[in-house]
Amino acid sequence: MTQLAFEDIIFSAGGGFLFGAVAGYAIRKLIKLAAIIVGLFVVALSYLSYKGWLDVKWIPIEDIAKGTLTDITNQAIHAFNDTSSHFEAHPPTMGSEGLPITSAFGFMPGLVFGLRRG
């Protein structure tokens, strides 16, 4: 195994942090935008239902929303399990260099920073 220069480790972690911060910021902005759009849609439906112009059946909407969130959660769990089993079966070839590991150590704090500041 080769030793990495200290500068390579610092720049790799710093680049990972930068990419993580940008990704977290973008994710947070997209989530806010989606929440605003869904909220305005629900408010519009409520207003039209209140005025009597529209008859909204809230129980089926709630059931569909719960089912959709359950499906999304199950898909995310399935994707994480597939990814972890893939990495167990096929270790990364670049892991011996150490750069992807330092990038990951920089990416996660950057992601948290971007999500908090976004």
NORGI-V129934 format. One record per residue. N is the residue number from 1. SS is DSSP state (h for helix, s for strand, l for the rest). PHI is phi in radians with two decimals (* if undefined). D_LAST is the distance of its C-alpha to the last C-alpha in Angstrom with 2 decimals. Layout:
# NORGI-V129934
N,SS,PHI,D_LAST / N,SS,PHI,D_LAST
This chain:
# NORGI-V129934
1,l,*,39.36 / 2,l,-1.59,38.39 / 3,l,-1.55,36.70 / 4,l,-1.53,33.52 / 5,l,-1.22,33.30 / 6,h,-1.02,30.98 / 7,h,-1.15,29.27 / 8,h,-1.10,28.61 / 9,h,-1.15,26.93 / 10,h,-1.10,24.72 / 11,h,-1.17,23.74 / 12,h,-1.17,23.16 / 13,h,-1.16,20.91 / 14,h,-1.16,19.03 / 15,h,-1.16,18.65 / 16,h,-1.09,17.48 / 17,h,-1.09,14.83 / 18,h,-1.11,13.71 / 19,h,-1.11,13.79 / 20,h,-1.12,11.99 / 21,h,-1.13,9.02 / 22,h,-1.15,9.09 / 23,h,-1.12,9.78 / 24,h,-1.09,7.12 / 25,h,-1.08,4.39 / 26,h,-1.15,7.21 / 27,h,-1.09,8.10 / 28,h,-1.11,5.44 / 29,h,-1.14,6.17 / 30,h,-1.15,9.68 / 31,h,-1.12,10.03 / 32,h,-1.10,9.31 / 33,h,-1.09,11.74 / 34,h,-1.11,14.17 / 35,h,-1.13,14.28 / 36,h,-1.13,15.11 / 37,h,-1.12,17.71 / 38,h,-1.13,19.29 / 39,h,-1.09,19.42 / 40,h,-1.11,21.14 / 41,h,-1.12,23.49 / 42,h,-1.16,24.50 / 43,h,-1.10,25.07 / 44,h,-1.10,27.18 / 45,h,-1.10,29.17 / 46,h,-1.10,29.75 / 47,h,-1.13,30.95 / 48,h,-1.13,33.26 / 49,h,-1.20,34.58 / 50,h,-1.10,35.21 / 51,h,-1.30,37.15 / 52,l,1.50,39.16 / 53,l,-1.46,38.37 / 54,l,-2.53,36.79 / 55,l,-1.82,37.66 / 56,l,-1.74,34.62 / 57,l,-1.67,35.44 / 58,h,-1.27,32.54 / 59,h,-1.10,33.99 / 60,h,-1.10,33.92 / 61,h,-1.12,30.35 / 62,h,-1.12,29.34 / 63,h,-1.11,31.38 / 64,h,-1.15,29.85 / 65,h,-1.11,26.27 / 66,h,-1.10,27.29 / 67,h,-1.09,29.03 / 68,h,-1.14,26.14 / 69,h,-1.13,23.73 / 70,h,-1.13,26.57 / 71,h,-1.10,27.07 / 72,h,-1.09,23.45 / 73,h,-1.11,23.57 / 74,h,-1.11,26.94 / 75,h,-1.15,25.88 / 76,h,-1.12,22.96 / 77,h,-1.10,25.48 / 78,h,-1.09,28.02 / 79,h,-1.13,25.79 / 80,h,-1.13,24.91 / 81,h,-1.14,28.63 / 82,h,-1.12,29.71 / 83,h,-1.13,27.42 / 84,h,-1.17,28.65 / 85,h,-1.20,32.24 / 86,h,-1.13,31.93 / 87,h,-1.21,30.87 / 88,h,-1.22,33.72 / 89,h,-1.36,36.21 / 90,l,-2.26,35.09 / 91,l,-1.12,33.72 / 92,l,-1.12,31.69 / 93,h,-1.36,34.04 / 94,h,-1.55,31.70 / 95,h,-1.12,31.20 / 96,h,-1.22,34.27 / 97,l,-1.32,32.74 / 98,l,1.58,29.91 / 99,h,-1.15,27.24 / 100,h,-1.09,25.32 / 101,h,-1.18,25.37 / 102,h,-1.20,23.94 / 103,h,-1.13,21.23 / 104,h,-1.13,20.34 / 105,h,-1.15,20.37 / 106,h,-1.45,17.89 / 107,h,-1.18,15.70 / 108,h,-1.10,15.14 / 109,h,-1.11,13.94 / 110,h,-1.14,11.67 / 111,h,-1.09,10.27 / 112,h,-1.10,9.90 / 113,h,-1.05,8.36 / 114,h,-1.14,5.64 / 115,h,-1.19,5.34 / 116,h,-1.31,5.73 / 117,h,-1.54,3.81 / 118,l,-1.20,0.00
